[in-house]
């Protein structure tokens, strides 16, 4: 709650609050094996912000590949995951049709925002953005020591989704500050929980059963 992103970006009423909320709900659904929640997250997350669609797809796909059938109901997980993808993309198509009266695929909709510019220069400017530093300058270093407490799937799925956010930022030429907002929506819950374990739990405490979370 003391992170820069919460009072300045979430509580300010930006759509990032909705995106982050439904990404975290998707994490809970997979950890608790409440897979039926994923399609619901897909619809509500897509209505909150368009970038939720690729984030959810990459996150759940990464988790699905890493799980290798270790869930109690792997087929059910696969069905709910694919249903979530379909629900997310369909919500974007319907929403865009209702607002712009144009029937357009999410891929075509996203492609129109592509900008031609110097990717390397833009990436450096994004890394130098003060809002990115305000969010992660203490959160990232303090979270690293206890990240192994959490599920391997959660860690790798978060990393894959964060890379996706950076690639999208470069492709679309995001405005200053947008990269930090997206990365906090994706990685903020995991990093914050890891910092909490570091600061407030005994060294031997493991708050998540690795075998359960795989």
Secondary structure, DSSP 8 states (H G I E B T S, - for coil): --SHHIIIIITTT-THHHHHHHHHHHHHHHHTT-TTHHHHHHHHHHHH-TTHHHHHHHHHHHHHHHHTT-STTHHHHHHHHHHHHHHHHHHHHHHHHHHH-----HHHHHHTT---S-HHHHHHHHHT-HHHHHHHTTHHHHHHTTGGGS-HHHHHHHHHHHHHHHHHHHHHT--TTHHHHHHHHHHHHHHHHHHHHHHHS-TT--SS-HHHH-
